Amino acid sequence: MFYFSKSKYCDFKQCPKIPWLKKYKPEEYVIDAETQARFAAGNEVGDLAMGLFGEYVEVTSFKPDGSLDLNKMKELTKQFLAEGREVLCEASFDYQGLYCAVDILKKSGDGYDIYEVKSSTSPDHDVYTVDTSYQTYVLRKCGVKVNKVFLVTIDTDYVFDGTLDLQKFFKITEITARVEAEIGAVEQTLKEAEKVMASPNEPAIDLSESCNAPYPCAFFGYCTRNLPSPSVFQLYRLAYEKKLALYRSGIHSYEDVLRGGVSLNEIRRRQVEYALADKGTHIDKQGIGAFLKTLTFPLYFLDFETVQPIIPRYVGTRPYQQIPVQYSLHILREPDGALEHREFLGRAEEDPRRALAEQLVYDIPEGVCVLAYNKAFECTRIKELAKAFPDLAAHLFAIEKNIKDLLDPFRSGYYYNRDMGGSFSIKSVLPAIYPDDPDLDYHNLEGVHNGSEAMDLFPRLKDMPADERAKAEHDLLKYCELDTFAMVKVYEELKRVG
């Protein structure tokens, strides 16, 4: 029998290779921290949405080993439908091996409505139509009358007032017409999928737009394994569609780019040329010098770490709002002065913003020169703090307006070497400048090595035993401290060459 789930169906519609590779070459599936966080967010939002229509019954059941008990879930679904229950969550259906679980199935007249819950803020993604069309097809084949189909997404205009209002947090969009227009294609798609999945031969499918939509595919590394390294897909800030067009025209390597006379801006041309021949370090002394002249002492090097709760936890915040929870600050009071360090880490049990803002205005005087790396992030967070705490706003705005961007000399092409690989993030620039300094290697940190890990760890502090929490807080502080120390070292290199 052909077994297929909703997720496999959506994968197949994106690219037939995806479910085939998951079946035959699962070791090639590379999931990054961002993708994992997105999955976790979906589960969190799905659990919350169960209460959207009041009383409900949940069908989810587990075996002793912790895995889902699909047979029991299907039996309970039949039982609850026979009892005429109004709202079923995770109602499970199987039609000749085609399985799906419906987030919310709500009784409607002589039938039911499907409510598909997404952690997204937009109901307009095509994959949602694909997803719900498959569900509708399976339920109708199982004899369930599906009347309407809705998407439940998150309203980012919702402001938390201390009590979570599900009716305002979620927004509901009917997509019945979209589903009815798509459902006719389900049966043919399933026939094609059955052939593909039964074959031991990998589908001969080339790179396409699907590799990057709606998210970068976890098999992209596998499917590009035979491309030269670097390839056109590493060109700096070039739209994926343009990279794909170059690939389809036969331009794969950087040598192909030059031979083909591809039009490149100055930064991409330098990226290509330096990758093909190690020309040392490109230094535009005039550009670097002009940047350095904009800086005044004392110099304050600032970096924030944030969390981004989907479900807002703090009064006055919105879903997905970036909440600053810690910062690191290195201070140079004069060109050859001793380096000072200050830091802040909020308490995970409470809204950290007020304490952070108060400490920030204590640590950074008005009118001093502040350096950030990609300053738009820090500037936006400070402006949000100013809006939240009007009594601190004048001082906060005074800090914000004096922030300079340490990214500018690199983004402007004033400093470049091949080890940057076409990236100007500090995680690429730092090792390219200081390749052999273990004190500047993020891999040598304990516990926290990047912003995603920090964002994941902070909310969990409140549930940790004291000793484990102390270690986690230490790791968070050391990670953030390295971010601003890295900025100091980058500044020193610019000063040396400029």
N, C-alpha and C positions, 0 to 999 in steps of 0.2 A: 504494500500500500504506500502511496505517496503521502508523506507527512510534511506539512508546511504550516508555519505560524505567521502571525501578523507581521512580526519584525522581519522575518525572512522575505515575506512578500514585498514589504517596503524596500528592503535591500535590493531585491531583484529588480524592482522598478527603477531604482537609482542606477544600478549596473548589475547585469546577470553574473558578473564575476564575483561580486561580494559574497552572496550565500554559498557559491561554489567553493571559494577559497576558505570560508569559515568551516566548511565541511571537510575539505580535503587537505588544506594547508593552514590549520588554525594557528600554528606557530608563527606565521607571518603577520598576524594581526597585532598592530602596535597601537596601543591606546595611551594617550598622554594624560597628564594630570587635569588639563582643562576639560577633556572629554569625560573623564571619570567624574569630575565635579558636576558636569551637565547631567549625567545619569543620576547621580545622587540627588540633584535638585529636582529632577523629574519625579523621583520617588517621594520626596518630601512634599511637593506640591500635590501629588496625587492623593497622598494620605489626608492632607488637609481638606481637599475638595469633597471628600466623602460626606462631610457634614453640610454640604451646600443646600440640600433640600430637606434638612431635618432628619428625622429618624430613618435609619437604613439598616440593611443586613449586609455583612461582608462575607463573601464566599471564600476568600483566601484560606487555604489549608496547607499544612506542612507534614511531611513524613518525619519519622524519628531522626533521620540524618540531616534535617534542616532544609531539604529540597522541597519544591512545591509538589503537593499531591494533586495532580491534575484530574485524576479520576474522581477523587472525592469532591473536588471543586465542581466538576460537571454534574455529579449527582446532586449536590446541594442546590445548584442552579435550577435543575429540573424541579426539585422539591419546592423551592421558594416561588418559582413561576406558577406551579400548581396551586400554591397557597394564595396567589394573588398579591404578593408583597409589592408595595408601592415603589421602593427604591432598592436596587441591588447594586453593590459595588464589586467589581472584578467578576461579574457574571461570566461563566466559562462555557464555551460551546465547541463542539467538534462535529464537523460534517465530512465524513469519509477521509479523515486524516487532516482536514483543514481546521486548525485550532485558532481560537482567539478568546481573549478576556476583555470585557468591556469595562472601562473605568467606572461609568455610572449608567445604569439602565433604569429609566424612570417610566412608570406606567402612564399611558396617555390614551384615554378613550378605550378602544378595543385592542390597542397595541402598546408599543413601547417607543420611547425616544432614546437615542444614543447620545451620551455626553462624553466626548473625548477630552481629557484634561491634558494640557500642555504647560510646561514651565516657561513657554515663550510669552512675549508681550504682543505678538501679532498673529492673527488668525489666517493670514494670507498665504502661507507657504503651501506649495502644491503637494508636498509630501503628506500633509494632513488630510487632503482629499483622498489621496491614495490609501492611506491608513484606514480612514472611516468607510471607504467604499468596500474594502475587503471585509471589514466587520459586518457591514450591512448585508453583503452577499452571503456570508456564512450564517448569519442569524436567520435570514429569510429561507435559506436552504434547510435550516433546522426547524422551520415552521413558525418562527416568531415574526409577527407583523411589526415591521419597523415603520413608524410614521414620519418622524423627523430626526435630523441629525444636527448636533450642535458641537461647537468647539468652546471649551472653557479655557481662557487664557488669563494673563495677569494684567491688571490695569496699573500702569506706572504712575498715573495721576493720583492714585490713592495715597493719602497721608495717614499714617498710624497715629491714633489719638490715645493709645493706651489699652484699648480693647479692640481686638481684631474683628472686623466686620467682613465676613465672607462675601456678602452681597456686593460690597464695594471693592474688595480686594480682587475679586474675579470679575471678568466680563464675559458674557455669553453671546456667541455669534451663531446664527443659524446658517448651515452650509448644505441644507438638503438638496438644493438645486445643483450644486457642484457635485454632490455625491451621485445623484441620479444621472448626471451627464457622464460620469466616469465609470459607473458600475457595469455598463455593458462590456467594458474591456477586461473585466476581472477574469472571466472564464477562459478567454484566449491566452491571457497572461499566464494563468496557472498551467495550461497545457504546455506552453513554451518552457515554463519553469521546471515542470516534471521531466522533460527531455534533458534539459541542461543538468539538473541535479543527479540524474541517473547515469550520466556519462562520466567516465574517469578522465576524460580529456578536458583540460582547462579551456574555457571559452576564449575564442580568438577575438578579443575586444581591445581596441587601442585606447589610449588616453583620450579623455573627452571632458566636456564641461561638467559631467557628473562626478568627476574626481574631486571637485571642489564645492559641490552643492548637495544639500544645504550646508554641509560642513566638510572640511578636508577629510578625504577617505583614509581610514586606518591602514589600508593596503597600498597607499601611494608609494611608500618606499619600496615595496615588493614590485609593483608594476613599473617602476622607473629604475629597477636594479641594473638594467643593461645600458642605461644612458651613461655617457661620459660624466665624470665628476671633476669640476662643476659643470652643470648644464644650464640651458636657458631658463630653467625653472628656479635658479638661484639669483637671477638678475634682480638688483636692488629696486624694490618698490615698483616693479612693473606689474600691471594688472594681469591676473591669471589668464584672462582671455587672450591677451597679447602674447604671453608666453606660449600658450597653446597654439596660436596661429603660427608662430615661428617654428614650433615643433612640427606642425603639420606640413610646413613648407620645406622640411628637410634640414632645418637649422637646429642642431641639437647641442653641439659643443660650443665653447667660446671661440675655437678656431673657425667654426662655421659662421659664427656671428661676424667675425672680421672679414672672412673671405666673401661673405654674402653682402657686405656693405650695409649691414643693418644700421639704421639711424639710432644713435645712442646719445643720451645727454652726457655731459662731462663726467659725472660721477660714475655712471654705468660703464663708460668707455674706460675710465681708470680701473674700475673693478675687473674688467675683462683683460686689459693689457697687463696689469700687475699679477693676475692669476696665471697668465701664460709665461711671463718672464719676471723673475724676482728682481724688481728694480729698487729694492730697499724700501725706504719710506719717502713718500711724497710729502713735502713740507712747503706750504705757502707762508713764508715768514711774514709777509705784509698782512695777509689775512689774519693770521694768528696774533700778530702784534696789535692790529686794530681791535681785535676782540679783547685782548688783555688790558688795553687802555680803558675799556669800559668798566673795569673792576676797581674797586677802592677798598682800602683796609679800614677796619677789620673785615675779614671775609668769613661768612657763615655758610657752611656746606650742609644742606638740609635734604633729608629723605623721609617720606612717609611710608608706612605700611598700613594697608586697609583690609577690612572685610567687606563683603558685599552680600548681605543677607537677602535672599529672595523674599522671605516672609519677614517684614520689618519687625525689629525688636525694640526700637527706641522711639519714644514719642517725637513726632514731627518729621519722621523719616519715611521714605517711599521704598517700594520694592526695588531691589537691585541697586540701591543707592550705595556709593562707596563711602564707608565710614572709617575715618582715620582712627587707628587704635594705638599706634606707636610712632615715634620718630627718633632719628639719630641726628646729632648735630656736631660737626667738627668746626672748630674756630681757630683761625689764624689772625692774631691781632696785628701782626706786622709781617713784612716779607720773610724774615728769617726767624720769626718768633717760635716759641714752643707751641705745639699743637694741643689744644684743649678738646675735651669731648663731654657732651651732655646727651642725655637720653630720657625717653619717657615710654612707659608701657602701661596701658590702661588695665583695669580689672575687667575680666570677662563677664562678671556677674552684673555689671551695670553699664549704662551708657558712658563710654569713655570720653566723649567729645568735649564736655565742659572742662574737665580736668586737663585734657590735652591742650585745649586752647589757652587756658590760664597759664600753664607751664610754658607754652610757646611764646606768649607775649612777655613772660618773665625772662626767658632765655635769649630772645632776639629783640634788641632795642629798635625803636623806630628809626628809619632812615639809613640803616646799615646795608651793605651789599650782601645779598644772599645768592648762593649758587645752588641750582638744582639740575638734575639730568633729565631732560625732557620736561621742562618746567610747567607745561600746560597741566600736568597732573597735580603737582603741588599747588599751583595757582588756583585751580578749580576747587581743591579741597579747602584752601584757606578762605576763599570767597563764600563757600558753603558754611564754614564755621562762623564767618562774620554775619551771615544772614540769620543763623541760629541763635547767636549771642550778641545782640545789638550793643550791649555795654562794652564789648571788646572789639567792636567792628572797626573803629578808627585805627587802633593799633594793628589789627590784623590786615587791614587794607594797606597800611603803610609798609608792612612786611611784603605783601604780595606785589606791590608796584615796584619794589626794588629787587625783584628776583631776576637774575640773569640765567641763561641756559647754557650749561657746559656742553650740551650736545651740539650747539651751533657750529663750532669749528670743524666738527667731523661731518655733520650733515651738509655743510657748505663746501666740503671737499678740501679744506685747508691742511688736513693731516690724514694720510692713508697708507696702510701697508697691506700686503696680500693676506696676512693672517687674520685680518678682519673679515675676510670672506664676503665682502659686500654688505656687512651689517654694521650699524653704528650704535647698537645698544651697548651699554656699559659692560654687559657680560661678554661682548665680543671685543670691544676696544681694550679693556683692561689686560686680558691675556696676550693680546697682540703687541702691547707696549711692554709688558712685564711677563714674558713667557715662563720664566724660571723662578718666580718668587712664590714659595709655598704660602706665605702669609697673605697673598692676594688671590689664592685659588679657592673659589667657592666650594669645590669638591672636598676640600679639607675641613669644612665646617661640620659640626655635629648636629644632626636632627633637622635643621632647616637650611636648604641650599638655594631656594628661589622663592619668589613672591607667592606662587601657588601653594607651596608647602606652608608658608607663613599664614596665608589666608585660611587654610584648612585647620591649622593647629590652634590658633587663638580662641575660637569659640569653644574648643574642647577643654580649655584650661579649667573651667569651673567644675568639671566632673572628675578631675584627676586627684589622686592621693597627693598629699603635701609634697613628698619627696619627688614624685614624678612631675608635679606641677613646677617645682623650683627648677628642675632640669630643663623643662620645656621653655619656661620664661627666660632662662639663661641662653638657650639656643636662639630664641627669637631676638633677644637683644644683640647677640653676637652677629647674627645675620644682618640686621639693620645697621649695626656699627660698621660692618665691612662695606656696605653700600656707600656710606659717606667717606670712609677712609679711602675707598677706591676713587672717589671723586677728587680727593686731595692729591692722590698720586697721579691722576690724569692731569690735573691742573699743574702739578710740578713738571710734568713732561712738556706741556705746552709752554710753560715759562722757560724751560731749558732750551727749546728749539726756537722760540719766538723772540 
